[in-house]
Amino acid sequence: MNSIRRLSFLLVLLLALSSTAIAQFEDPVIKKVEFADRAQFEQRFSSISWTGQGLYNPTTIDRIPTVELRSRLQAVFGEPTQTIKDLINNNFRPAKAVQFEYWFIIDDEIPMMILDLDGPFENGLVYVGASRYIDLMPQVKRTLNRMLMNDYGELAPFSDYFFSPERDQWYLVEYKDGEFSHETIDRPTTFN
């Protein structure tokens, strides 16, 4: 009888381990946080310790110009969660400005953000996630890479503003009619 219990215990343990191993290789579900849900996201994850660890492993999306990534993100997820125009009249500090931010909740529990700090002048983006999920972040980034590189279809048009503190200059950054552009402009007083 004792050997049957041990065998049963081992069988249950093996099943549990194999289902955990399978779950680790499944693609995570990545849900974008909408503009209207920002406060709820911030409240829910107010005690999160943010880090880029686990998201540093280079993928294809790290070598693509930021403007193209913005277009790919637009095609897959729609409008960003937040852009500089959402911040301009809310204690705006140019040195802290980003062109766009996409906020996500992974598998209904893991917060993650993608930020553009350098506007149209660089490649790649900045990725941050909850530090307690560092071990899951490489799979999240691989899934994101696949979604943006394989699943997006056509590049999507967009129009954003960007402020470059290094250049002390505002830009209108766009993808329309199959062309990327960044035009120098005066500081916008109102946004469309």
C-alpha positions as CSV (number, residue, x, y, z in Angstrom):
1,M,0.0,0.0,0.0
2,N,2.9,2.3,0.8
3,S,4.4,1.8,-2.6
4,I,1.1,2.7,-4.3
5,R,0.9,6.0,-2.3
6,R,4.5,6.8,-3.3
7,L,3.8,6.0,-7.0
8,S,0.6,8.1,-6.8
9,F,2.5,11.0,-5.3
10,L,5.2,10.7,-7.9
11,L,2.7,10.6,-10.7
12,V,0.9,13.7,-9.3
13,L,4.2,15.5,-8.9
14,L,5.3,14.7,-12.5
15,L,2.0,15.9,-13.9
16,A,2.3,19.2,-11.9
17,L,5.9,19.7,-13.1
18,S,5.0,18.9,-16.7
19,S,2.1,21.3,-16.8
20,T,4.3,24.0,-15.3
21,A,7.0,23.4,-17.9
22,I,4.4,23.6,-20.7
23,A,2.9,26.8,-19.3
24,Q,6.4,28.4,-19.3
25,F,6.6,27.9,-23.1
26,E,3.2,29.2,-23.9
27,D,2.9,32.7,-25.4
28,P,1.9,35.3,-22.8
29,V,-1.3,37.2,-23.4
30,I,-0.4,40.9,-23.9
31,K,-3.2,43.4,-23.3
32,K,-2.7,47.1,-23.9
33,V,-3.9,49.5,-21.3
34,E,-6.2,52.1,-22.8
35,F,-5.8,55.8,-22.1
36,A,-8.9,55.9,-20.0
37,D,-7.6,53.1,-17.8
38,R,-4.2,54.7,-16.8
39,A,-5.3,55.7,-13.3
40,Q,-6.6,52.2,-12.6
41,F,-3.3,50.7,-13.8
42,E,-1.3,53.1,-11.7
43,Q,-3.3,52.4,-8.6
44,R,-3.2,48.6,-9.1
45,F,0.5,48.6,-9.6
46,S,1.5,51.5,-7.3
47,S,3.9,49.3,-5.3
48,I,5.7,47.7,-8.2
49,S,9.4,47.9,-8.4
50,W,10.2,48.5,-12.1
51,T,13.2,47.1,-13.9
52,G,14.5,46.5,-17.4
53,Q,16.1,43.2,-16.3
54,G,15.0,40.3,-18.3
55,L,14.1,42.6,-21.3
56,Y,17.7,43.4,-22.3
57,N,18.3,40.3,-24.5
58,P,18.5,41.8,-28.0
59,T,15.8,40.9,-30.5
60,T,15.0,42.2,-34.0
61,I,12.9,45.0,-32.6
62,D,16.0,46.4,-30.9
63,R,17.7,47.1,-34.2
64,I,14.7,48.7,-36.0
65,P,14.3,52.5,-36.2
66,T,12.0,53.8,-33.5
67,V,9.6,55.4,-36.0
68,E,9.1,52.1,-37.7
69,L,8.4,50.4,-34.3
70,R,5.9,53.1,-33.5
71,S,4.1,52.3,-36.7
72,R,4.2,48.5,-36.0
73,L,2.9,49.1,-32.4
74,Q,0.1,51.2,-33.9
75,A,-0.8,48.3,-36.3
76,V,-0.9,45.7,-33.5
77,F,-2.1,47.6,-30.5
78,G,-3.6,50.8,-31.8
79,E,-3.0,54.2,-30.2
80,P,-0.4,54.5,-27.4
81,T,-1.6,54.5,-23.8
82,Q,-0.1,57.9,-23.5
83,T,1.8,60.4,-25.7
84,I,3.5,63.7,-25.0
85,K,0.3,65.6,-25.9
86,D,-1.3,63.9,-22.9
87,L,1.4,65.3,-20.6
88,I,1.9,68.8,-22.0
89,N,-0.7,70.6,-19.8
90,N,-0.1,68.4,-16.8
91,N,3.1,69.7,-15.1
92,F,5.1,69.1,-18.3
93,R,8.8,68.9,-17.9
94,P,10.6,68.7,-21.3
95,A,13.5,66.6,-19.9
96,K,11.0,64.0,-18.8
97,A,9.0,63.9,-22.0
98,V,8.6,60.8,-24.1
99,Q,7.1,60.7,-27.6
100,F,4.9,57.7,-26.7
101,E,4.2,55.1,-24.0
102,Y,2.5,51.7,-24.4
103,W,1.4,50.2,-21.1
104,F,0.5,46.5,-20.9
105,I,-0.8,43.9,-18.5
106,I,0.6,40.5,-19.3
107,D,-1.5,37.4,-18.5
108,D,-3.8,39.6,-16.4
109,E,-1.3,40.2,-13.7
110,I,2.1,41.4,-14.9
111,P,2.6,45.1,-15.7
112,M,5.0,46.2,-18.4
113,M,5.7,49.5,-20.3
114,I,7.3,50.3,-23.6
115,L,8.7,53.9,-23.8
116,D,10.3,56.0,-26.5
117,L,12.8,58.3,-24.9
118,D,14.8,59.4,-28.0
119,G,12.0,60.1,-30.5
120,P,12.7,59.5,-34.2
121,F,16.5,59.6,-33.9
122,E,17.4,56.1,-32.6
123,N,16.7,52.4,-32.9
124,G,14.7,50.3,-30.4
125,L,12.7,51.3,-27.4
126,V,13.0,51.1,-23.6
127,Y,11.2,48.2,-21.9
128,V,10.4,48.0,-18.2
129,G,8.5,45.3,-16.2
130,A,7.8,44.3,-12.6
131,S,11.0,43.1,-11.0
132,R,9.4,40.1,-9.4
133,Y,8.7,38.7,-12.9
134,I,12.2,39.0,-14.3
135,D,12.3,35.3,-15.2
136,L,9.2,35.7,-17.5
137,M,10.3,38.8,-19.3
138,P,12.5,37.1,-21.9
139,Q,9.4,35.2,-23.1
140,V,7.3,38.3,-23.1
141,K,9.8,40.2,-25.2
142,R,10.1,37.2,-27.7
143,T,6.3,37.2,-28.0
144,L,6.3,40.9,-28.5
145,N,9.0,40.7,-31.1
146,R,7.0,38.0,-33.0
147,M,3.9,40.0,-32.8
148,L,5.5,43.2,-34.2
149,M,7.6,41.5,-36.8
150,N,5.3,38.7,-38.1
151,D,1.7,39.4,-37.1
152,Y,1.4,43.2,-37.7
153,G,0.4,43.2,-41.4
154,E,0.9,46.6,-42.9
155,L,2.6,49.5,-41.2
156,A,0.0,51.8,-39.7
157,P,-0.1,55.6,-40.0
158,F,0.5,57.7,-36.9
159,S,1.2,61.3,-35.9
160,D,3.0,62.2,-32.7
161,Y,4.9,65.2,-31.2
162,F,8.3,64.9,-29.7
163,F,10.5,67.2,-27.7
164,S,14.3,66.7,-27.8
165,P,16.0,68.3,-24.8
166,E,19.4,67.8,-26.4
167,R,18.4,69.8,-29.4
168,D,15.9,72.1,-27.5
169,Q,13.5,71.4,-30.4
170,W,10.0,70.2,-31.0
171,Y,9.2,67.8,-33.8
172,L,6.1,66.4,-35.6
173,V,6.8,62.7,-36.2
174,E,4.6,60.9,-38.7
175,Y,4.1,57.9,-40.9
176,K,1.7,58.7,-43.7
177,D,1.4,57.8,-47.3
178,G,4.1,55.3,-46.9
179,E,6.7,57.8,-45.7
180,F,8.3,58.4,-42.3
181,S,9.1,62.0,-41.4
182,H,10.1,64.2,-38.5
183,E,9.6,67.9,-39.1
184,T,10.9,70.6,-36.8
185,I,8.1,72.8,-35.4
186,D,7.5,75.4,-32.7
187,R,6.2,74.3,-29.3
188,P,2.6,73.3,-29.9
189,T,0.2,75.4,-27.9
190,T,-2.8,73.1,-28.6
191,F,-3.0,69.6,-29.9
192,N,-5.3,68.1,-32.4
